[in-house]
Amino acid sequence: MTTATQDKTSYREADGDWPSGGGQEGYRESHYGEEQYGGRGSQNGGKGGLLGDPERIATALGWFSVGLGLAQLASPRGVSRLIGVSESEENRKTMLAIGMREMASGVGILTQSQRAPWVWSRVAGDAMDLALLGRGLNSRNTNRNRLAAATAAVVGVTLLDYLTSQQLSRRSNGRASTQARQDSGIQVDKTITVARPPEEVYRFWRDFSNLPRFMAHLESVQVLDDRRSRWKANAPAGTTVEWDAEIVEDREGESIAWRSLQHADVHNWGSVRFSPAPGDRGTEVRVQLRYEPPGGTLGAIVAKLFGEEPGQQVAGDLRRFKQVLELGEVVHSDASVHRGMHPAQPSDRAPLAQQTQGGM
């Protein structure tokens, strides 16, 4: 295992220099610095994008939202008939609500200097629209051909909204200062005590193939070399995100620190530290994480609406980590297995599961 000094040397040889200041503060500055977000040679800093100039596309989407919203507010039953759903009073009210949302998004896009959050609001609205259309397909009082055509149109608009939102977010990141970006990111700091020695706990975590065993949203980790790995995780609304990461600090039995590389779907950095717990109770594991959700603050709000609050995610991951190391498996309580109300039929292992899950 390399020492911290050897890690710095290998980083300098591979990328030109160790981040100024060393340690977490140093690699935070490098990660959020000009090189990654729009400096000379960056692919995120130019005017063009995958679909062209995102600002011009955002303007078109803004006018589209205003026009659609006006139509839905002026003739909710007419729009319902056009897309193939019944002209019921319930659908009329739903169409009016959607029209108000479209108007708000469109006005926000056309009038605010920071357009990315407003375009991301369209993405969230698209997801709700698709859910409503899917429900309509199961109804008898619909024109399935018209409804299918409307669904296909919304899917296409959703893709355009999503890609434009990503490009606007990257451009916004490129223009922001390093400190402003750090302040806008989401921070998580969680600690748990594991009844195993620090060396054992460190070795288990350092083998990244173990991480999906206890990180609920993590699909896979592919190790590329001694320092780099490729991550794939589940995201809100049934989507997935991927990124490449590199280890920037590796102290055997003590700590591991990482950062995402360029062009990540979710830019992040963090560290996990392993220290002897007081009273010879094992190892105190502390995870510190910062990441930038797609769409900034609005993206974080949307994630919470889908039940993806990051602090709760990490706390749950650490509880499962503790169970795997202490018990050899993740222990599920009756409440986690059965959804909704169910008879209280605790198993013989229930007290152990409750005790383990309450150790956070």
Legacy VTK file of the C-alpha trace (Angstrom):
# vtk DataFile Version 3.0
C-alpha trace
ASCII
DATASET POLYDATA
POINTS 360 float
0.000 0.000 0.000
1.386 3.395 -0.918
2.045 6.066 1.659
0.549 9.556 1.547
3.845 10.911 0.215
3.952 8.328 -2.553
0.366 9.192 -3.457
1.328 12.821 -3.919
4.258 11.866 -6.094
2.164 9.624 -8.342
-0.471 12.360 -8.665
2.184 14.867 -9.731
3.585 12.496 -12.348
0.170 11.664 -13.775
-1.488 15.074 -13.839
1.286 17.628 -13.633
1.068 18.787 -10.023
-0.448 18.044 -6.643
-3.389 20.354 -5.830
-2.213 23.461 -4.006
-2.179 23.086 -0.235
-2.446 19.284 -0.239
-5.094 17.272 1.573
-8.812 17.861 1.182
-8.652 21.641 0.829
-6.074 21.291 -1.923
-7.937 18.803 -4.054
-11.207 20.673 -3.513
-9.611 23.738 -5.095
-8.301 21.655 -7.968
-11.586 19.828 -8.474
-13.726 22.954 -8.477
-11.150 25.070 -10.235
-11.021 26.655 -13.664
-9.596 23.638 -15.501
-12.687 21.516 -15.008
-15.399 24.129 -15.436
-14.741 26.253 -18.427
-11.081 27.202 -18.340
-8.885 27.134 -21.406
-9.403 23.895 -23.293
-12.444 22.849 -21.287
-15.292 21.359 -23.262
-17.837 22.900 -20.928
-16.845 26.480 -21.427
-17.653 27.000 -25.101
-20.838 28.457 -26.528
-21.866 25.294 -28.308
-23.107 22.043 -26.888
-24.528 18.731 -27.904
-27.624 20.453 -29.318
-26.112 23.834 -30.138
-26.229 26.992 -28.039
-28.151 26.046 -24.848
-29.134 29.677 -24.251
-31.004 29.871 -27.551
-32.645 26.501 -26.925
-33.671 27.651 -23.429
-35.303 30.738 -24.957
-37.279 28.548 -27.337
-38.318 26.280 -24.465
-39.397 29.330 -22.481
-41.703 30.538 -25.252
-42.949 26.971 -25.720
-43.880 26.824 -22.026
-45.691 30.162 -22.204
-47.614 29.161 -25.316
-48.593 25.767 -23.979
-49.572 27.237 -20.631
-51.791 29.848 -22.265
-53.540 27.157 -24.325
-54.140 24.990 -21.261
-55.478 27.924 -19.236
-57.671 29.248 -22.047
-59.148 25.895 -23.144
-58.372 23.077 -20.688
-61.075 20.812 -22.115
-59.915 21.486 -25.676
-56.367 20.446 -24.817
-57.696 17.355 -23.022
-59.660 16.420 -26.137
-56.597 17.052 -28.334
-54.380 14.623 -26.391
-57.108 11.991 -26.121
-58.272 12.158 -22.498
-61.798 12.667 -21.251
-63.139 16.193 -20.716
-64.107 15.504 -17.108
-64.087 18.139 -14.397
-61.125 16.431 -12.728
-59.105 16.561 -15.950
-60.096 20.205 -16.444
-58.669 21.118 -13.032
-55.523 19.086 -13.694
-55.020 20.835 -17.031
-55.399 24.250 -15.382
-52.774 23.341 -12.772
-50.374 22.138 -15.473
-50.988 25.337 -17.431
-50.070 27.492 -14.429
-46.904 25.447 -13.950
-45.952 25.843 -17.612
-46.518 29.601 -17.417
-44.332 29.886 -14.314
-41.516 27.880 -15.903
-41.698 29.838 -19.143
-41.664 33.242 -17.457
-38.769 32.139 -15.238
-36.717 30.968 -18.214
-37.354 34.167 -20.190
-36.822 36.672 -17.386
-34.188 35.230 -15.014
-30.437 35.418 -15.617
-29.903 31.961 -14.108
-31.949 29.825 -16.469
-30.760 26.347 -15.481
-33.039 25.946 -12.407
-36.082 26.955 -14.454
-35.293 24.530 -17.252
-34.750 21.833 -14.625
-38.239 22.689 -13.340
-39.483 21.732 -16.796
-37.743 18.356 -16.436
-39.557 17.768 -13.132
-42.828 18.829 -14.766
-42.207 16.488 -17.694
-41.808 13.589 -15.268
-45.171 14.388 -13.667
-46.816 14.734 -17.090
-45.514 11.328 -18.172
-46.879 9.799 -14.981
-50.320 11.320 -15.678
-50.260 10.151 -19.307
-49.283 6.654 -18.189
-52.246 6.601 -15.848
-54.461 7.772 -18.700
-53.377 4.855 -20.883
-54.942 2.518 -18.319
-58.281 4.323 -18.454
-61.148 3.219 -20.648
-62.303 6.766 -21.427
-59.320 7.713 -23.577
-58.327 7.813 -27.214
-55.288 5.565 -27.037
-53.861 6.629 -30.390
-53.918 10.319 -29.500
-52.660 9.612 -25.990
-49.767 7.513 -27.311
-48.815 10.313 -29.723
-48.932 12.860 -26.892
-46.768 10.606 -24.712
-44.170 10.259 -27.470
-44.108 14.045 -27.883
-43.590 14.581 -24.140
-40.747 12.024 -24.111
-39.006 13.961 -26.873
-39.470 17.284 -25.090
-38.242 15.721 -21.834
-35.011 14.641 -23.509
-34.508 18.136 -24.938
-35.225 19.733 -21.548
-32.821 17.369 -19.774
-29.919 17.881 -22.187
-30.405 21.654 -22.207
-30.546 21.721 -18.404
-27.270 19.828 -18.176
-25.518 22.186 -20.594
-26.834 25.278 -18.822
-25.752 23.886 -15.448
-22.237 23.196 -16.726
-21.980 26.658 -18.231
-23.214 28.203 -14.993
-20.613 26.194 -13.083
-17.919 27.424 -15.453
-18.786 31.046 -14.746
-19.110 30.725 -10.995
-16.208 31.215 -8.632
-14.659 28.270 -6.800
-16.061 29.304 -3.432
-19.532 29.975 -4.821
-19.664 26.493 -6.300
-18.569 24.929 -3.044
-21.192 26.884 -1.105
-23.956 25.762 -3.499
-23.057 22.082 -3.207
-24.691 19.609 -0.852
-22.591 18.548 2.143
-22.969 15.387 4.202
-21.027 14.504 7.345
-21.954 11.224 9.079
-20.216 9.027 11.655
-20.816 5.481 12.924
-18.960 3.099 15.221
-18.167 -0.401 13.923
-17.059 -3.166 16.298
-14.033 -4.125 14.212
-10.394 -2.901 14.245
-9.525 0.059 11.962
-7.243 -2.007 9.695
-10.022 -4.505 8.926
-12.615 -1.782 8.355
-10.229 0.118 6.079
-9.403 -2.977 3.991
-13.081 -3.766 3.453
-13.877 -0.233 2.263
-10.714 0.035 0.167
-11.888 -2.934 -1.886
-14.381 -0.904 -3.914
-16.141 -4.029 -5.161
-17.613 -4.275 -1.625
-19.315 -0.881 -1.788
-22.500 -1.941 -3.660
-23.111 -4.481 -0.878
-24.146 -1.727 1.506
-24.633 1.424 -0.617
-28.262 1.088 -1.653
-28.162 3.459 -4.635
-24.878 2.188 -6.047
-25.199 -0.246 -8.956
-21.541 -0.973 -9.645
-17.938 0.152 -9.198
-15.420 -0.830 -11.857
-11.784 -0.505 -10.795
-9.726 0.911 -13.676
-6.295 1.074 -12.027
-4.672 1.761 -8.639
-6.226 5.219 -8.400
-9.141 5.417 -10.819
-12.563 3.771 -10.850
-15.882 4.059 -12.691
-19.103 4.400 -10.702
-22.743 3.891 -11.688
-25.597 4.796 -9.362
-29.373 5.035 -9.356
-30.865 8.541 -9.432
-34.374 9.959 -8.892
-37.229 9.065 -11.266
-35.637 5.774 -12.350
-32.589 7.369 -14.006
-28.905 6.505 -13.541
-25.745 8.596 -13.298
-22.114 7.665 -13.949
-18.760 9.195 -13.171
-15.075 8.394 -13.036
-13.271 9.050 -9.767
-9.692 9.039 -8.574
-8.153 8.499 -5.156
-6.223 11.579 -4.045
-5.327 10.414 -0.544
-4.801 6.851 0.680
-3.419 6.231 4.167
-3.510 2.585 5.087
-5.779 1.943 8.052
-6.542 5.687 8.411
-8.280 7.378 5.485
-9.307 7.371 1.826
-10.164 10.531 -0.116
-11.444 10.842 -3.685
-12.777 13.252 -6.260
-14.749 12.854 -9.475
-13.034 13.534 -12.790
-14.083 15.729 -15.692
-17.391 15.196 -17.474
-18.983 13.414 -14.497
-22.788 13.342 -14.378
-22.509 14.326 -10.710
-19.413 16.236 -9.583
-18.394 15.138 -6.095
-15.541 14.780 -3.665
-15.276 13.224 -0.256
-13.350 11.224 2.298
-13.802 8.383 4.775
-11.666 8.249 7.913
-11.078 5.311 10.243
-10.012 6.009 13.833
-9.995 3.895 17.029
-13.272 4.358 18.890
-13.109 5.435 22.560
-13.223 2.642 25.101
-11.754 0.083 22.714
-15.164 -0.271 21.015
-13.800 -0.785 17.519
-13.549 1.842 14.765
-15.171 5.220 14.343
-15.964 5.672 10.640
-16.542 9.254 9.474
-17.792 9.997 5.949
-17.626 13.534 4.566
-19.181 14.116 1.160
-19.910 17.106 -1.052
-21.576 16.943 -4.436
-23.368 19.146 -6.940
-26.782 17.734 -7.901
-27.837 18.319 -11.514
-29.881 21.508 -11.524
-28.278 22.954 -8.389
-30.651 23.845 -5.553
-33.744 22.969 -7.555
-32.241 19.597 -8.417
-31.708 18.939 -4.722
-35.349 19.812 -4.009
-36.555 17.491 -6.773
-34.338 14.711 -5.374
-35.886 15.153 -1.935
-39.375 14.961 -3.444
-38.396 11.551 -4.803
-37.168 10.478 -1.341
-33.464 10.826 -2.170
-32.318 13.061 0.718
-28.504 12.618 0.761
-28.021 12.706 4.527
-30.523 9.896 4.993
-28.906 7.934 2.159
-25.455 8.052 3.755
-26.808 7.277 7.225
-28.600 4.216 5.839
-25.492 3.122 3.940
-23.398 3.332 7.099
-25.917 1.275 9.078
-25.753 -1.431 6.417
-21.936 -1.165 6.393
-21.930 -1.806 10.139
-24.212 -4.822 9.748
-22.127 -6.377 6.976
-18.897 -6.094 8.986
-20.345 -7.143 12.335
-22.939 -9.726 11.227
-21.767 -10.697 7.756
-24.995 -9.554 6.087
-27.558 -6.760 5.943
-30.347 -7.411 8.436
-33.834 -6.416 7.262
-36.545 -5.570 9.739
-40.199 -6.464 9.142
-40.881 -2.806 8.344
-38.295 -2.784 5.558
-39.612 -5.987 3.992
-43.373 -5.272 4.168
-44.759 -2.026 2.768
-47.684 -0.349 4.551
-49.569 -1.826 7.516
-48.799 -5.434 8.406
-49.292 -7.743 11.423
-46.568 -7.513 14.020
-44.831 -10.876 13.754
-41.250 -10.310 14.923
-38.768 -13.080 14.234
-36.222 -14.425 16.691
-33.602 -12.098 15.188
-35.762 -8.979 15.516
-34.084 -7.666 18.698
-30.649 -8.036 17.081
-31.815 -6.249 13.931
-33.364 -3.430 15.938
-30.259 -3.084 18.068
-28.001 -3.007 15.018
-30.116 -0.486 13.144
-30.248 1.748 16.165
-26.455 1.915 16.468
-26.074 4.989 14.237
LINES 1 361
360 0 1 2 3 4 5 6 7 8 9 10 11 12 13 14 15 16 17 18 19 20 21 22 23 24 25 26 27 28 29 30 31 32 33 34 35 36 37 38 39 40 41 42 43 44 45 46 47 48 49 50 51 52 53 54 55 56 57 58 59 60 61 62 63 64 65 66 67 68 69 70 71 72 73 74 75 76 77 78 79 80 81 82 83 84 85 86 87 88 89 90 91 92 93 94 95 96 97 98 99 100 101 102 103 104 105 106 107 108 109 110 111 112 113 114 115 116 117 118 119 120 121 122 123 124 125 126 127 128 129 130 131 132 133 134 135 136 137 138 139 140 141 142 143 144 145 146 147 148 149 150 151 152 153 154 155 156 157 158 159 160 161 162 163 164 165 166 167 168 169 170 171 172 173 174 175 176 177 178 179 180 181 182 183 184 185 186 187 188 189 190 191 192 193 194 195 196 197 198 199 200 201 202 203 204 205 206 207 208 209 210 211 212 213 214 215 216 217 218 219 220 221 222 223 224 225 226 227 228 229 230 231 232 233 234 235 236 237 238 239 240 241 242 243 244 245 246 247 248 249 250 251 252 253 254 255 256 257 258 259 260 261 262 263 264 265 266 267 268 269 270 271 272 273 274 275 276 277 278 279 280 281 282 283 284 285 286 287 288 289 290 291 292 293 294 295 296 297 298 299 300 301 302 303 304 305 306 307 308 309 310 311 312 313 314 315 316 317 318 319 320 321 322 323 324 325 326 327 328 329 330 331 332 333 334 335 336 337 338 339 340 341 342 343 344 345 346 347 348 349 350 351 352 353 354 355 356 357 358 359
